[in-house]
């Protein structure tokens, strides 16, 4: 199956462009966002590139999960644990 570049519906701050690019390359979206901010501040073309990407990239379909770095819900404690008990092998017992 081929990977496709989509805008993320779940990992987005503005339009989901950085979340979609991060999911495509399999890296954290925060890294992509930092690179994009640096491109806007130092290069100037980053804002135009973001707008073009937001217009060109399709939104991910409903069945497609394209954000591998989503935070998962914490696991509930089932209580299936054994508390520590000290076992002695004394001859007097």
C-alpha positions as CSV (number, residue, x, y, z in Angstrom):
1,X,0.0,0.0,0.0
2,X,1.3,3.4,-0.9
3,X,1.6,6.2,1.6
4,X,-0.4,9.3,0.7
5,X,0.1,12.8,1.9
6,X,-3.0,14.2,3.6
7,X,-3.8,17.1,5.9
8,X,-4.4,15.7,9.4
9,X,-7.8,15.9,10.9
10,X,-6.6,15.0,14.4
11,X,-3.1,16.5,14.7
12,X,-3.7,20.1,13.6
13,X,-3.3,23.6,15.0
14,X,-4.4,25.6,11.9
15,X,-5.1,23.5,8.8
16,X,-3.4,20.1,9.6
17,X,-0.5,20.6,7.1
18,X,2.3,20.0,9.6
19,X,0.5,17.1,11.2
20,X,0.0,15.5,7.8
21,X,3.6,16.0,6.8
22,X,4.8,14.6,10.1
23,X,2.6,11.5,9.7
24,X,3.8,11.0,6.2
25,X,7.5,11.0,7.2
26,X,6.8,9.2,10.6
27,X,8.2,11.9,12.8
28,X,6.8,14.1,15.6
29,X,4.7,17.0,14.3
30,X,6.4,19.4,16.7
31,X,9.6,19.1,14.7
32,X,7.8,20.0,11.5
33,X,6.1,22.9,13.2
34,X,9.5,24.3,14.5
35,X,11.1,23.9,11.0
36,X,8.1,25.7,9.5
37,X,8.3,28.6,12.0
38,X,12.0,29.0,11.3
39,X,11.2,29.0,7.6
40,X,8.6,31.8,8.1
41,X,10.9,33.9,10.4
42,X,14.2,33.5,8.5
43,X,13.2,32.6,4.9
44,X,9.9,34.5,4.5
45,X,8.5,31.9,2.0
46,X,7.3,29.6,4.7
47,X,4.0,31.3,5.1
48,X,3.3,31.2,1.4
49,X,4.3,27.6,1.3
50,X,2.0,26.8,4.2
51,X,-1.0,28.5,2.4
52,X,-0.3,26.6,-0.8
53,X,0.1,23.3,1.0
54,X,-3.2,23.9,2.9
55,X,-4.9,24.5,-0.5
56,X,-3.3,21.6,-2.4
57,X,-3.2,18.8,0.2
58,X,-6.4,16.9,0.6
59,X,-8.0,16.3,4.0
60,X,-7.5,12.7,5.3
61,X,-10.6,10.6,4.7
62,X,-12.6,9.4,7.7
63,X,-11.2,5.9,7.8
64,X,-7.5,7.0,7.4
65,X,-5.5,7.5,10.6
66,X,-2.5,9.5,9.6
67,X,-1.2,10.7,12.9
68,X,1.1,8.0,14.4
69,X,2.2,10.2,17.3
70,X,-1.1,10.8,18.9
71,X,-1.3,10.5,22.7
72,X,-3.0,7.4,23.8
73,X,-5.4,7.3,26.8
74,X,-3.6,6.0,29.9
75,X,-4.1,2.4,30.8
76,X,-6.4,1.7,33.7
77,X,-5.0,-0.2,36.6
78,X,-6.8,-3.6,36.8
79,X,-5.5,-4.4,40.2
80,X,-3.9,-7.6,39.0
81,X,-0.7,-7.3,41.0
82,X,0.8,-9.1,43.9
83,X,2.1,-6.9,46.7
84,X,5.6,-7.5,47.8
85,X,5.8,-9.8,50.8
86,X,9.0,-10.9,52.4
87,X,9.6,-14.6,52.6
88,X,11.9,-15.9,55.3
89,X,13.5,-19.3,55.3
90,X,14.3,-19.5,59.0
91,X,14.7,-22.8,60.6
92,X,12.8,-21.5,63.7
93,X,9.5,-21.1,61.8
